[in-house]
């Protein structure tokens, strides 16, 4: 079996590795597997929100069969027509939660990818070259990390203006600069390996070494880094929206939904705060659990630690 695997084409080997990883995930990390399914469900709900949501995220009226329109009832309780009720101006909460998933997943996925690119562009050269270049880069990172995250986020959003893509870029830059130190540490750990020294000895170009030898060997760590950055970015975007500096209304950000009507009508309609808070909590918890499961499976130092934890 081992000889057949070694002699298989590269595509078949990758398929076998993916299937083996999936089997280990399901067998040893049941909570991580369930969390991955939840994250995927929210991802597809956000992508296909236009087809899943029964109403628009800002609709306050419904068109009847006779051509007339009827305004939604304000602060309506959950019913067959409005599964989660309506908000203070008659918008369907179920539809807004679904569209809010699109914003949260977009911030989490695109922001994490942006931060990964920034971390790689800074951390890989810094860890590989070392010396004065590494010293200068790390002192700049130290100066950046001195500022409190929330204060820096508020300042940057106030300068650039509250919009979805501005927030994605700012979060990607902030998390990317901080994460570059982790990438640097991973590169330092493999820089002295024999295959790196052999490539340098035979005169392989530095960009080729970084792309063909260094980057593939830190790829598992980068995958874990992406999954662990997503929940933090979702919470940061929700916090900015709660403060009025996030995605401008009427876009249905979960943090914005917790701020406006939820606070004004907390006693009269407490479900206005329950539904977006519950959705945000489930997504953040599931992403964290999935990231922990990936870390345990992909980090060689944790594979033999008493079988790893069962999450």
N, C-alpha and C positions, 0 to 999 in steps of 0.2 A: 504493500500500500504506500509506503514511504517512497519507494522508487518510482511508483506511478505518479505520485504527486510531484516529485522532483522533475520528472520528465514531461510533465504537462506543459502546455503553452502558458505564457504569462497571464493571459486573460482568464484561463481556467484556474490558475493558481490563486488569482485575486478573488475569484468566485468562491473557491474552497475556503480561503481565509475569512471572507465575509460570512459564509455560512457557519464556519466554526465559531466565529465571534458572536454571531446571533444566538447560536445554541448555548454558548457559555453565559450570555446575558440572560436568556430565559431560564436556564437551569440554576444559576447561582445568584442572580439578582432579580427576584420576582417583583420587588417594589420598584426597582429601576425600570423594569420592563413595562409595568403598568404606567409609570410616570412618563415613559417615552410615548406610549400610546396616547395619553392625555395631551401631551404637547403636540403631537401630530394632529390630533383632532382639532385643537384650537388653531393650529396653523392652517389646515384646510378650511375651517370655518371662516377664518379671516380672508383667505384667498377667494372663496366663493360666497362671500357675504351678500353680494347682490342677488344671488339665486336662493340663498337660504332664508334671509330675513323676510318676514311677511310684509313689512312696511319699510319705507325709507327712514333713515335715521333722524330726519327733521320733519317728517310728515305729521301734521296735526289734524288732517281731515281724511276721510275715506269716501271714495266715489261709489254711490249706490247703483243698482242695476237700472234705475230709471233715469240716470244721468245727473241726479242731484248729489250734493256732497253733505256729509254729516261730520261735525267736529268731534274729535275724540273727547271722552270725558276726562277731566283733570283729576289726577291722583286716584285713578280707578284701581280697584283691587284686582289681583290676578283672576283671569277668567279665560274662557275658551277663545275669545277674540284677542285678548292681550294676556299672554301666558304669564308675564311678570308684572302686569299692571301698566300704568302710564305715569309720566312725571308731572311736574307742576304746570306745564303748558300743554299737556295732552299727547305727548309723544310716546310711542310704544317702547317700553323698557327692554323687552326681549330683542327687538331689532337693534336698539342702540348698544346693547351688550355685544351682539354679534359684530356690528361694525367696529366697536371698540377693540375687539380681538384683532382686527386687521391692523390697527394702529400699534397696539402693544407688540404683536409679532413682528411687524415691520421694524419697529425700533430695536427689538431684541436681536433679530437676525441680521439686518443690514448694519446696525451699530456694532454688533460683535465682529462681523466680517471687516468693517472699517478699522476697528481697534486691532484686529489681528494683523492687518496689513501694516499699520503704523508700528506695532510691536516688532514685527519681523524686519521692517526697514531699519529700525534703530537697534534692536537687540541682537540680531545675528551678526552684523559687522562689528558691533561693540564687543561682543563676546569672542569673536574669532580673532580680531586684530589685537585687542588689548592695548597695553602701553598708554601713551599720551592721548591717543584718540579715545580710548575707553575712559580715561580719567576725565577728559573734557565733557564727553557725553553724559557720564554719570553725575557730574556736578550740576549739569543742566537739569537732569531728571530729579535730583535732590531738591533743587530750587522749585521745581514745579510741584513736587509732592508736599512741600511745606504748606501750601495754601489749602484751607479746608475745602472738601469736595463740593458741598452744597453752596458755599459762598462763591466759589469759582464758577459753578454752573450758573448761578443767578446772574453774576456779572457778565459772563459771555453771552447768555441769552438776552440780557438787557441791551448789550451792544449790537448784536446781530439781528434781534427781533424774534418774537415767538412764532415759529413755524415748524412744521414736521421735519423738513429736511435740515434746517438749521440745528434742531435738537439732535438728530441722528449724527450729524457731523461733529457737533461739540462733544457728545457722549463718546463717539468713536475716538476722537482725539484725546480726550481725558483718560479714558480707560486704556487706550493704546500706549500712551506715554508711561503710565504706571505699570502696565503689563510688560513693557520692554525689558524691565529688570528681570522678570521671571524667565523670559526668553533668553536673555543674556546668560543667566545661570545655567540653563539647559545646554547652551552652546559651549560654555566653558567646560562642562562635564564631559563632552565628547571631543573637544578640540585636540586632546593629547592621545587619542586612540591611534592604533597602528595604521588603520586604513587612511586616516587623514595625513599622517606623516609620510606614508608611502606615496600618496598622491602628490604631496609637495616635493618629495625627493625626485620623482620622475618629471617634474616640471609642468604639472597640470595647472591651467590658469585658475586664478583665485575665484572668479565668478562661477566657473564650472564646479569647483570644489564645494562652494556654498550651495549651489543648486542641486548637484547630484549626490552629495555625501552628507552635508550638514543638515539641509532642510528636510530630506526624507527621514532622518533619524530623530528629529525633534517634532515630526508631524503628529505622533500620538499625543505629545504634550500640548501641541497647539490646538488639537481637537478638544481636549479637556478644557483648555483655557477659554475657547469659544463658548462652550456650554456653561461654564461657571460665570462668564460675563453677562450672559443674557438676563438672568433674573435681576441683577443689579441695575442694568439699564432700564428694564421695565419699571422697577421701583423708582428710579430717578426721574423717568419721564412722567410717571404718575404724580410724583411729588411736585414737579414743576407745574403740571397742569392743575394740581390742587391749589398751588399758590397763584394761579392765573398767568403763569409764564410759559405754559406748554402749548399744545396744539390749540389754535384759536377756535372758539365756538363758531358754528354749532357742531363741529366735528366731535364725535362721541368718545373722547378719551375717558378711560375708567377713572383716572385721577380727577378730571374735571367733573365727572358725574358725582363724585364723592364730595365735591366742594360746594357747588352752587345750591341746587334745590335740596340736596340731601341734608345740608346743615340748616336751611331755612325751615324745612318741614320735617325735622327729625322726629318730633313727638307725634305729629299727625300722620305721617307716612314713613315709618322707619325702614320699610323695604327699599326705599330709594337709595339708602346707603348699603343695605345688605347685599343686593345683587352685584353691583360693581366691585365691592370689597371682597365678596366671595370668589368672583371670577379671577380677580388679581391674585388672591391668596392661593387658589388652586394652581394657577399657571406658574407662579413663582416657586411654590413648593415642589411641583412636579419637575420643573427644570433643574432645581437644585438636586433632587434625588437622582435624576437621570445623569447629571454631571458627576455626582459622586460614584455612581455605578460605572461610568466610563473610566473615571480615574482609577478605580480599583482594578478594572480589567486591563487597562492599557499600560499602567505603571508597573514595570517589572519588579520594582522593590516591594509592591504590595501583593503580588500574585501568590507568594508562598507564605503569607502571614496568616497561618491558621485557617487557610481557606478563604480569608477575606470575610467581611461582614455580609449579611444576607439582605442587602439593600442596594 
